[in-house]
Amino acid sequence: MTTSTDSPDPGRSASAPRPGLVDWSEWIASAPYTVGIEEEMMILDPGTWSLAHHTDRVLECLSPSLSPHAAAETHEAAIELATAPHATAVEAAGEAAGLRAALALDLERLSLRAATAGTHPFAVWTDTKVSSGSRYQLVYESVRELARREPTFALHVHVGVPDPDTAVELLNRLRSHLPLLLALSANSPFWQGRDSGFCSVRTPIFQAFPRVGIPRWFRSYSEYVDVVDQLLSCDAIPVPTFLWWDVRLQPSLGTVELRVMDVQVTAAQTAALTAAVQTIAHLELEAGYHSAQLVHAHELLDENRFLAARDGIDARLIDPVAERRVPAIELLDELLAAGLPHAQELGCADAFESLAELAREGGGRWQRSIARDGGMQRVVAKLADRFAA
């Protein structure tokens, strides 16, 4: 996603880069609250509904209009589609839907299909292949056989921010929303051909990677930069994007990138979650919402993240103010009431309110209902049918 609209902010508070380091931290300002979407897709063999490890071939054969929006992922059966930045979540989701449709057409010519879920229901690690690109070979060199785990597929939403200090404030406050957003997006109940017992098994699978999960609270952009610079200068990571946190900063894009969610079955579900992220950003920066007790309760946020991955929207999340666990659906109702005026101001009220429908009929629940009647291959076939519907 490219959201730059202005020159780099001359007043950022970050320290100068250490000698020999590229100043990756120079903040390129974006228009406030613009949004962009990245969706990770699985490529399928429709004869078996197993993963098709042909990303290199697919990328070579994409139409000229789609190719600039597509990129390889860690695994050869995965591809990422990315939108441009948009003023509204509805516009961004509309482009994402168009990219899905274009990919489906291109894949049809190759006798392949695509689908979206947090995990492929019956893939196994022994069949996994790491992409040939230099970045992904570097990932493999870094994390070794962890890179050959079963592929996982996420939805990433970027929110434009004009300056780095505001970006850190948003990152800190978004941390407290990660469990509920994960619960709403949970769309990966199956692993290696069986029910995992989780609503988002993608979450613990991806947890095997280093530098994942909820980042700590940062006092300033300067502190954030110092942490990343230390990892870079010690050669612990080659580039800042090897930080795979649930929410991170993207200075070159001028965005805060939220990465905790499972990719969704349909474009309409993607629209609802994108509207949620945009609305929450506006709600927190313009009015404040979650209490400081929750924002700073790192251990409780980690526990809530686990509960959300396990139980989805049926989770009961810890409220440090009330000192009790509260049903996630109640927290959603409260968020919908508080966020609606902000969603109206942003022009995404209908998509935001459709979160209630997503909570009732989310992808994980739907997948389980299909599996009861038709098994895992039927699940994948149905996922493919809804990909560009």
C-alpha positions as CSV (number, residue, x, y, z in Angstrom):
1,M,0.0,0.0,0.0
2,T,1.3,3.5,-0.9
3,T,-0.4,6.3,1.1
4,S,2.2,9.1,0.8
5,T,0.7,12.4,0.1
6,D,3.2,14.9,1.6
7,S,6.9,15.3,2.2
8,P,8.5,13.6,5.2
9,D,7.5,15.1,8.5
10,P,10.4,17.5,9.5
11,G,9.4,17.5,13.1
12,R,9.5,13.8,13.9
13,S,11.2,13.1,17.3
14,A,13.1,9.9,16.3
15,S,16.8,9.9,16.8
16,A,19.2,9.9,13.8
17,P,20.0,6.5,12.4
18,R,23.2,4.8,13.6
19,P,26.2,4.9,11.2
20,G,25.9,2.4,8.4
21,L,22.1,2.1,8.7
22,V,19.6,3.3,6.1
23,D,17.2,5.7,7.7
24,W,14.3,3.3,7.4
25,S,12.5,5.4,10.1
26,E,11.9,8.5,8.0
27,W,8.2,9.0,8.3
28,I,6.4,9.7,5.0
29,A,3.1,11.4,5.9
30,S,-0.2,10.0,4.8
31,A,-3.7,11.5,4.7
32,P,-5.3,10.7,8.1
33,Y,-7.5,7.6,8.3
34,T,-6.9,6.5,4.7
35,V,-7.0,2.7,4.5
36,G,-5.5,0.0,2.3
37,I,-6.0,-3.8,2.3
38,E,-3.7,-6.8,1.9
39,E,-5.2,-10.2,1.6
40,E,-3.3,-13.5,1.5
41,M,-4.8,-16.1,-0.8
42,M,-4.4,-19.8,-1.2
43,I,-3.9,-21.2,-4.7
44,L,-5.7,-24.5,-5.3
45,D,-5.7,-27.5,-7.6
46,P,-9.4,-28.0,-8.3
47,G,-8.9,-31.7,-9.1
48,T,-7.9,-32.5,-5.5
49,W,-8.7,-29.2,-3.7
50,S,-5.1,-29.4,-2.3
51,L,-2.7,-26.5,-2.3
52,A,-1.1,-25.8,-5.7
53,H,2.5,-24.8,-5.4
54,H,2.7,-22.6,-8.5
55,T,3.0,-19.0,-7.3
56,D,5.9,-18.3,-9.6
57,R,4.0,-19.5,-12.6
58,V,0.9,-17.6,-11.5
59,L,2.7,-14.3,-11.0
60,E,4.3,-14.6,-14.5
61,C,0.8,-15.1,-16.1
62,L,-1.2,-12.4,-14.4
63,S,-2.9,-9.7,-16.5
64,P,-1.1,-6.3,-16.7
65,S,-3.8,-4.6,-14.6
66,L,-3.6,-7.2,-11.7
67,S,0.1,-7.8,-11.7
68,P,1.1,-4.6,-9.8
69,H,-1.2,-5.5,-7.0
70,A,0.1,-9.1,-6.6
71,A,3.2,-10.4,-4.7
72,A,4.6,-13.7,-3.6
73,E,4.4,-14.9,0.0
74,T,6.5,-17.2,2.1
75,H,4.9,-20.3,0.7
76,E,4.6,-21.3,-3.0
77,A,0.9,-21.9,-2.7
78,A,0.2,-18.4,-1.4
79,I,-0.2,-15.0,-3.1
80,E,-0.9,-11.5,-1.7
81,L,-3.2,-9.0,-3.3
82,A,-2.9,-5.3,-2.1
83,T,-5.1,-2.3,-2.8
84,A,-4.2,1.3,-3.2
85,P,-5.0,3.6,-0.3
86,H,-8.6,4.9,-0.1
87,A,-10.5,7.5,1.8
88,T,-13.1,5.0,3.0
89,A,-13.1,1.3,4.0
90,V,-15.9,0.8,1.5
91,E,-13.8,2.0,-1.4
92,A,-10.8,-0.1,-0.3
93,A,-13.0,-3.2,0.1
94,G,-14.5,-2.6,-3.4
95,E,-11.1,-2.6,-4.9
96,A,-10.2,-5.7,-3.0
97,A,-13.3,-7.4,-4.4
98,G,-12.3,-6.4,-7.9
99,L,-8.8,-7.8,-7.4
100,R,-10.3,-11.1,-6.2
101,A,-12.4,-11.3,-9.4
102,A,-9.5,-10.5,-11.6
103,L,-7.3,-13.2,-9.9
104,A,-10.1,-15.8,-10.3
105,L,-10.2,-15.1,-14.1
106,D,-6.5,-15.3,-14.5
107,L,-6.4,-18.6,-12.5
108,E,-9.1,-20.1,-14.6
109,R,-6.9,-19.8,-17.7
110,L,-4.3,-21.8,-15.7
111,S,-6.8,-24.4,-14.5
112,L,-6.4,-23.3,-11.0
113,R,-8.6,-21.8,-8.3
114,A,-8.2,-19.5,-5.3
115,A,-9.8,-19.4,-1.8
116,T,-9.5,-17.5,1.4
117,A,-9.3,-18.9,5.0
118,G,-6.8,-18.6,7.8
119,T,-5.5,-22.1,7.0
120,H,-6.0,-24.7,4.3
121,P,-8.2,-27.3,6.1
122,F,-6.1,-30.4,5.2
123,A,-2.6,-29.2,4.2
124,V,0.4,-30.8,5.9
125,W,3.8,-29.4,6.5
126,T,5.5,-32.2,4.5
127,D,3.9,-30.9,1.3
128,T,4.9,-27.2,2.0
129,K,7.4,-25.4,-0.3
130,V,9.1,-22.1,0.5
131,S,8.9,-19.5,-2.3
132,S,12.0,-19.1,-4.4
133,G,12.3,-15.3,-3.9
134,S,15.3,-14.0,-2.1
135,R,13.2,-12.5,0.7
136,Y,11.6,-15.9,1.4
137,Q,14.8,-17.8,1.2
138,L,16.2,-15.4,3.7
139,V,13.1,-16.1,5.9
140,Y,13.9,-19.8,5.6
141,E,17.6,-19.2,6.5
142,S,16.4,-17.2,9.5
143,V,13.8,-19.5,11.0
144,R,14.8,-22.8,9.4
145,E,12.2,-25.5,9.3
146,L,9.6,-23.2,11.0
147,A,9.2,-21.7,7.5
148,R,8.0,-25.0,6.2
149,R,5.0,-25.2,8.6
150,E,1.6,-25.3,7.1
151,P,0.8,-22.0,5.3
152,T,-1.3,-19.4,7.0
153,F,-3.3,-16.6,5.5
154,A,-4.0,-13.2,7.0
155,L,-5.9,-10.0,6.4
156,H,-3.8,-6.8,6.9
157,V,-5.3,-3.3,7.1
158,H,-3.2,-0.2,6.8
159,V,-4.4,3.1,8.4
160,G,-2.8,6.4,7.2
161,V,-1.2,8.6,9.8
162,P,0.3,12.1,9.2
163,D,3.1,11.9,11.7
164,P,5.1,9.4,13.7
165,D,4.1,10.5,17.2
166,T,0.4,10.0,16.3
167,A,1.3,6.7,14.7
168,V,2.8,5.4,18.0
169,E,-0.2,6.6,19.9
170,L,-2.5,4.7,17.5
171,L,-0.3,1.6,17.7
172,N,-0.4,1.7,21.5
173,R,-4.2,2.0,21.6
174,L,-4.9,-0.5,18.8
175,R,-3.2,-3.2,21.0
176,S,-6.2,-3.2,23.3
177,H,-8.5,-4.0,20.3
178,L,-6.5,-6.9,18.9
179,P,-8.3,-9.7,20.8
180,L,-11.8,-8.6,19.7
181,L,-10.7,-8.1,16.1
182,L,-9.1,-11.5,16.2
183,A,-12.3,-13.0,17.6
184,L,-14.4,-11.4,14.9
185,S,-12.1,-12.5,12.1
186,A,-11.5,-16.1,13.3
187,N,-11.7,-18.2,10.1
188,S,-9.3,-21.2,10.6
189,P,-10.8,-24.0,12.6
190,F,-9.1,-26.8,10.7
191,W,-5.5,-28.0,10.8
192,Q,-4.0,-31.1,9.0
193,G,-7.4,-32.5,8.2
194,R,-9.0,-32.3,11.6
195,D,-10.8,-29.8,13.8
196,S,-8.2,-28.0,15.9
197,G,-10.6,-26.9,18.6
198,F,-9.6,-23.4,17.9
199,C,-11.5,-20.8,16.0
200,S,-8.3,-19.3,14.6
201,V,-5.6,-22.0,14.6
202,R,-3.7,-19.8,12.3
203,T,-2.8,-17.7,15.4
204,P,-0.9,-20.4,17.3
205,I,0.7,-21.8,14.1
206,F,2.1,-18.4,13.2
207,Q,3.1,-17.9,16.8
208,A,6.0,-20.3,16.1
209,F,7.7,-17.5,14.2
210,P,9.9,-15.1,16.3
211,R,8.8,-11.5,16.7
212,V,5.1,-12.1,16.6
213,G,2.2,-11.3,18.9
214,I,1.2,-8.1,20.6
215,P,4.1,-5.6,20.8
216,R,4.8,-3.8,24.0
217,W,3.6,-0.2,24.7
218,F,6.1,2.4,23.4
219,R,6.6,5.8,25.1
220,S,7.6,7.5,21.8
221,Y,8.5,7.1,18.2
222,S,12.1,7.5,19.2
223,E,11.9,4.6,21.5
224,Y,10.3,2.5,18.7
225,V,13.1,3.4,16.4
226,D,15.8,2.6,18.9
227,V,14.3,-0.9,19.5
228,V,14.2,-1.6,15.7
229,D,17.6,-0.1,15.1
230,Q,19.2,-2.3,17.7
231,L,17.9,-5.4,16.0
232,L,19.1,-4.1,12.7
233,S,22.6,-3.1,13.9
234,C,23.1,-6.4,15.6
235,D,22.1,-8.3,12.4
236,A,19.2,-10.0,14.2
237,I,16.9,-8.9,11.4
238,P,17.8,-7.8,7.9
239,V,14.9,-5.3,7.5
240,P,12.2,-3.9,9.8
241,T,9.5,-5.9,8.1
242,F,10.9,-9.0,9.7
243,L,9.0,-7.8,12.8
244,W,5.8,-9.8,12.4
245,W,3.9,-8.2,15.3
246,D,0.1,-8.1,15.3
247,V,0.3,-4.3,14.7
248,R,3.4,-2.5,13.5
249,L,4.5,0.8,12.0
250,Q,5.3,1.2,8.3
251,P,7.2,4.5,8.1
252,S,7.8,4.4,4.4
253,L,4.1,4.2,3.8
254,G,3.0,6.5,6.6
255,T,0.7,3.8,8.1
256,V,0.0,1.7,11.1
257,E,-0.5,-1.8,9.9
258,L,-2.9,-4.2,11.7
259,R,-2.0,-7.8,11.0
260,V,-3.8,-9.9,13.7
261,M,-6.9,-11.0,11.6
262,D,-7.6,-14.2,9.6
263,V,-8.3,-13.5,6.0
264,Q,-12.0,-13.7,5.3
265,V,-14.1,-16.0,3.1
266,T,-15.9,-13.1,1.2
267,A,-15.1,-9.6,0.2
268,A,-18.1,-8.4,2.2
269,Q,-16.6,-9.8,5.4
270,T,-13.3,-8.0,4.5
271,A,-15.3,-4.8,4.1
272,A,-16.8,-5.1,7.6
273,L,-13.4,-5.7,9.3
274,T,-11.7,-2.9,7.3
275,A,-14.5,-0.6,8.5
276,A,-13.9,-1.8,12.0
277,V,-10.2,-0.9,11.9
278,Q,-10.8,2.5,10.3
279,T,-13.5,3.3,12.8
280,I,-11.5,2.2,15.8
281,A,-8.6,4.3,14.7
282,H,-10.8,7.4,14.5
283,L,-12.6,6.6,17.7
284,E,-9.3,6.2,19.7
285,L,-7.4,9.1,18.2
286,E,-10.3,11.6,18.3
287,A,-12.1,10.6,21.4
288,G,-10.3,7.8,23.3
289,Y,-12.2,4.7,24.1
290,H,-10.4,1.9,26.0
291,S,-9.2,2.6,29.5
292,A,-5.5,3.1,30.4
293,Q,-5.8,0.0,32.6
294,L,-6.5,-2.1,29.5
295,V,-4.1,-0.4,27.2
296,H,-1.2,-1.0,29.6
297,A,-2.3,-4.5,30.7
298,H,0.1,-6.4,28.5
299,E,-0.3,-9.8,30.2
300,L,-4.1,-9.6,30.1
301,L,-4.0,-8.6,26.4
302,D,-1.9,-11.7,25.7
303,E,-4.4,-13.9,27.6
304,N,-7.3,-12.3,25.7
305,R,-5.5,-12.9,22.4
306,F,-5.3,-16.6,23.3
307,L,-8.9,-16.8,24.4
308,A,-10.0,-15.0,21.1
309,A,-8.0,-17.4,19.0
310,R,-9.5,-20.4,20.9
311,D,-13.1,-19.4,21.2
312,G,-13.7,-16.7,18.6
313,I,-16.7,-14.5,19.2
314,D,-17.8,-16.9,21.9
315,A,-14.7,-15.9,24.0
316,R,-15.1,-14.3,27.4
317,L,-12.3,-11.6,27.5
318,I,-10.8,-10.2,30.7
319,D,-11.8,-6.7,31.7
320,P,-9.2,-5.3,34.1
321,V,-11.5,-2.5,35.2
322,A,-14.5,-4.7,36.2
323,E,-12.0,-7.5,37.2
324,R,-14.1,-10.1,35.4
325,R,-14.4,-11.8,32.1
326,V,-16.9,-10.3,29.7
327,P,-18.5,-12.0,26.6
328,A,-16.8,-10.8,23.4
329,I,-20.3,-10.2,21.9
330,E,-21.0,-7.7,24.6
331,L,-17.8,-5.9,23.9
332,L,-18.8,-5.8,20.3
333,D,-22.2,-4.3,21.1
334,E,-20.5,-1.6,23.1
335,L,-18.0,-0.9,20.3
336,L,-20.8,-0.7,17.7
337,A,-22.6,1.9,19.8
338,A,-19.6,4.0,20.6
339,G,-18.1,3.7,17.1
340,L,-21.2,4.4,14.9
341,P,-20.9,8.2,14.9
342,H,-17.2,7.9,13.9
343,A,-18.1,5.3,11.2
344,Q,-20.8,7.7,9.9
345,E,-18.2,10.5,9.7
346,L,-15.8,8.2,7.8
347,G,-18.5,7.1,5.4
348,C,-18.4,3.4,6.4
349,A,-21.4,3.1,8.7
350,D,-23.2,0.2,6.9
351,A,-20.0,-1.9,6.6
352,F,-19.3,-1.2,10.3
353,E,-22.7,-2.2,11.5
354,S,-22.4,-5.4,9.4
355,L,-19.9,-6.6,12.1
356,A,-23.0,-7.9,13.9
357,E,-23.8,-10.2,11.0
358,L,-20.2,-11.3,10.8
359,A,-20.3,-12.2,14.5
360,R,-23.4,-14.4,13.9
361,E,-22.2,-16.0,10.7
362,G,-18.4,-15.8,10.7
363,G,-16.1,-17.9,8.5
364,G,-15.0,-20.4,11.1
365,R,-18.6,-21.3,12.2
366,W,-19.6,-21.6,8.5
367,Q,-16.6,-23.9,7.7
368,R,-17.6,-26.2,10.6
369,S,-21.1,-26.4,9.3
370,I,-19.9,-27.4,5.8
371,A,-17.5,-30.0,7.2
372,R,-20.2,-31.7,9.2
373,D,-22.1,-32.6,6.0
374,G,-19.3,-32.9,3.4
375,G,-15.9,-33.2,4.9
376,M,-12.7,-31.2,4.3
377,Q,-12.6,-31.3,0.5
378,R,-16.2,-30.0,0.5
379,V,-15.1,-27.1,2.7
380,V,-12.3,-26.1,0.3
381,A,-14.6,-26.4,-2.7
382,K,-17.2,-24.1,-1.0
383,L,-14.4,-21.6,0.0
384,A,-13.4,-21.5,-3.7
385,D,-17.0,-20.9,-4.8
386,R,-17.3,-17.9,-2.5
387,F,-13.9,-16.4,-3.2
388,A,-15.1,-13.9,-5.9
389,A,-18.9,-14.1,-5.3
